Amino acid sequence: MAADRRLAGRTGDASAGLDVAKIRADFPLLSREVYGKPLVYLDNAASAQKPRAVLDAIQRAYAENYSNVHRGLHFLANASTDAYEGARKTAARFLNAASESEIIFTKNATEGINLVAQSFGSQRIGEGDEIVLTIMEHHSNIVPWHYHRERSGAVLKWVPVTEEGEFRIENFEAALSPRTKMVAITHMSNVLGTVVPVKEVVRIAHERGIPVLIDGSQGAVHLPVEVQDTGCDFYVFTGHKVYGPSGIGVLYGKREHLEKMPPYQGGGEMIDTVSEDDVTYGAPPYRFEAGTPPIAQAAGLGAALDYINDIGKDAIAAHETRLRDYAMERLGALNSVEIFGRASNKGAIVSFALKGAHAHDVATILDRSGVAVRAGTHCAEPLLARYGQTSTCRASFAVYNTTDEVDALVEALIKVQSFLA
Ligand SMILES: Cc1ncc(COP(=O)(O)O)c(C=O)c1O
């Protein structure tokens, strides 16, 4: 125990210039207890908690500025439209997109990928053409392509990972062929934490004229994202994992693609003209935002991205890296724990199994100690199958987590071991 405390001191939480206690105070939910114990929230890869700035922005959107957007000429319609379009500008800056017209608001990352698979994919990918994915994709970046495959007769090709969870660029290159028409790849695995060298991936794919979609659902919150520098064709992320609200996601698409892509859904606000006999479609991004968009969610998302920028992505990443290293060290010291994912470039996600125990039992017992982790397939069944697993536990870290919380996880796991022994 004394050793544990020394370790906690060594990896202190005030490092990287972050005042974690102050950051925690920004998140009202973190002060609650569960089962009479302080909450230790380590399920951030599933969804992150929200700072007061986000809650206030959503409250203001409804209490002060609420109206539908783009449709009215009155004061509130303009105020609401300005706020919505302001969030689009914030998202464009967050990704370093060339223009806010390259930013489409969707309901989540999943919808962004479906949009690309159906609209862009239907134009480009036909029978016998190949779509290259990695084995560590989330189902959200698998099933839309399966859907396409079922309809078009295209073929899915899979880039493997090593036992350690490394993505090897030579394996990626080997998966490409003259029939490859699309690469859809995660920025960071939601199970292994493996970070994919996306700039290199895009360079290699583009040399062969292959477009690349990056699933940034995990990457956008933990890693720097510069879509112009990366050169990717599409980048998606989801509001609720970047400390923003659920119900909104972002799809970045290069203007040259968006202009040529057919609509994904039809409805209000995405048209140019409609008559009894004809319809013409609006310009991007509106062509892809049929119906009333997520108005208050956009205000919340803008506030969340500002919140991240105010703290600084580098400082957040440095803090999360320390938490990851500490968690790997402490969990790795438990003989009965098997860790999945030891890639050299790895984000703040640690998946593990306790030998002889089912992940659901482990997570349920941890929960009674106030420790929230995820257990299951993490919507990555092909990856779990690669490791011969049907479920694992996953601890995933955010800017507000502390080394004390890692200690709480380890201590609770030691209790689980004795309980199940
Ligand atoms: C890597 C990855 N991709 C996609 C998603 C899907 O996000 P959403 O359900 O918000 O669309 C997730 C969510 O867990 C994820 O981790």
The ligand as a Tripos MOL2 file, in Angstrom:
@<TRIPOS>MOLECULE
LIG
   16    16     1     0     0
SMALL
NO_CHARGES

@<TRIPOS>ATOM
      1 C1        -13.9110    4.0370  -32.4180 C.3       1 LIG1
      2 C2        -15.3930    4.3240  -32.3750 C.ar      1 LIG1
      3 N1        -16.0460    4.5390  -33.5220 N.ar      1 LIG1
      4 C3        -17.3550    4.8310  -33.5490 C.ar      1 LIG1
      5 C4        -18.0760    4.8980  -32.3810 C.ar      1 LIG1
      6 C5        -19.5430    5.2100  -32.4720 C.3       1 LIG1
      7 O1        -19.8730    6.4140  -31.8350 O.3       1 LIG1
      8 P1        -21.4130    6.8440  -31.8410 P.3       1 LIG1
      9 O2        -22.1690    5.7030  -31.2220 O.co2     1 LIG1
     10 O3        -21.4680    8.0710  -31.0150 O.co2     1 LIG1
     11 O4        -21.7850    7.0580  -33.2530 O.co2     1 LIG1
     12 C6        -17.4430    4.6520  -31.1550 C.ar      1 LIG1
     13 C7        -18.2250    4.6440  -29.8990 C.2       1 LIG1
     14 O5        -17.9640    3.8990  -28.9820 O.2       1 LIG1
     15 C8        -16.0630    4.3780  -31.1600 C.ar      1 LIG1
     16 O6        -15.4040    4.1570  -30.0190 O.3       1 LIG1
@<TRIPOS>BOND
     1     1     2 1
     2     2     3 ar
     3     2    15 ar
     4     3     4 ar
     5     4     5 ar
     6     5     6 1
     7     5    12 ar
     8     6     7 1
     9     7     8 1
    10     8     9 2
    11     8    10 1
    12     8    11 1
    13    12    13 1
    14    12    15 ar
    15    13    14 2
    16    15    16 1
@<TRIPOS>SUBSTRUCTURE
     1 LIG1         1 GROUP 0 **** ****
